[in-house]
Amino acid sequence: MSVTKKVLVAGASGYLGRYAVKEFKERGFHVRALARDPEKLKATGPHLEPAIYDLVDEIVVGDVTNPESIKGVCKGIDLVFSSLGLTSPDPRLTSYDVDYLGNKRILDQAIEEHVARFIYISVFNQDKMAEILSIKAHELLVADLKKSGLSWAVIRPNGYFSDMGRFFSMAQSGHIFMVGEGEKKINPVHGADLARVCADAAEGECREIAVGGPDIYTFREVMELAFHACGKEPWITPLPMWLAEGGLMVTGLFNRNLADLLSFAVEALKFDHVAPPCGTRHLKEFFAELAANINKE
């Protein structure tokens, strides 16, 4: 008789986390979702990621920055999947607090409970951005995971469609300020395609997996696609890199946490992010879906 495997999805209310819940559930896993606000799971996400409240078998309401609230979160779990991370500035918390310490609390419990495998979402091209604080936080966790004695997989996506959705939001306003000339390339990946890679990594050897989507664009081309989906003529104003970096320094004087998150975005525009392609979903279609959804409202 086969035994249903249990997976903990940390970061279940996020863009990738929702698709991971759906993918693991479709593969027959018992899904335990960790979320701070379970109400968020009931509605479609801002970038059309699915509502998953009715898909999960268990919900643990907890905050990884509050150790008591997540006590026992790995009990009875076979597989941990974590896409948990700080995605917007918080006046109280840093990437170190969430991306590293938060995930470390889950990892420590996974070790204690002898979890069979731990899948962690980090970042592609991390070696080129090693001094960025959010990258440092992710890589501290990767180092601990590799020393943990657990079977592991580290997935390194180069950019989500939800990240590209921010260009769509700016295009809606009719104008985008672009850092640099926008000539660097990226092949971002849809959450559903990435979730399939993550679920495939539930078994096998310990390894790092770089992942991108099927189509390569320059950052300028991504912005132009966004404008066209909005039905607007592209209006893009380049900003010199030195000006953006100067702005970061000033921002850091008033809001260190915001500057830390923005520094990743600025640094990422300095080089190509072309990762091994996977999936079948295309950015042009994603932007069209975002536009159609807005027209419905």
Number of C-alpha atoms within 10 A of each C-alpha: 3 4 6 10 15 21 25 29 27 27 24 30 31 20 23 25 27 28 24 30 31 20 21 26 17 11 10 11 21 21 23 23 30 25 24 17 14 17 11 16 22 13 14 14 17 12 19 14 20 20 19 23 20 9 18 19 13 14 20 20 14 19 16 24 15 11 14 10 14 20 15 16 23 24 15 15 21 21 25 24 27 25 23 25 22 19 12 11 17 14 9 7 12 22 24 20 17 22 26 24 20 22 26 19 18 23 23 15 17 25 17 12 16 17 20 16 24 27 25 25 21 26 20 21 19 17 11 13 18 13 13 16 18 24 23 19 22 23 19 15 21 22 10 14 23 15 9 15 11 17 19 26 25 23 22 20 24 24 22 19 21 21 13 20 20 14 22 25 17 15 26 17 11 16 18 20 13 20 21 20 17 20 15 18 19 22 28 30 30 25 24 22 21 25 21 17 19 24 16 12 21 21 16 11 10 16 14 17 18 20 26 26 28 19 18 18 20 17 23 19 15 23 26 21 23 30 26 17 22 23 13 16 14 18 13 18 13 13 14 12 17 11 12 18 17 11 14 20 16 13 16 16 9 10 15 18 20 17 20 20 21 21 22 16 12 16 17 17 20 18 14 17 22 23 23 14 16 20 18 12 17 16 24 14 12 20 24 16 15 19 19 13 12 10 9 6 5
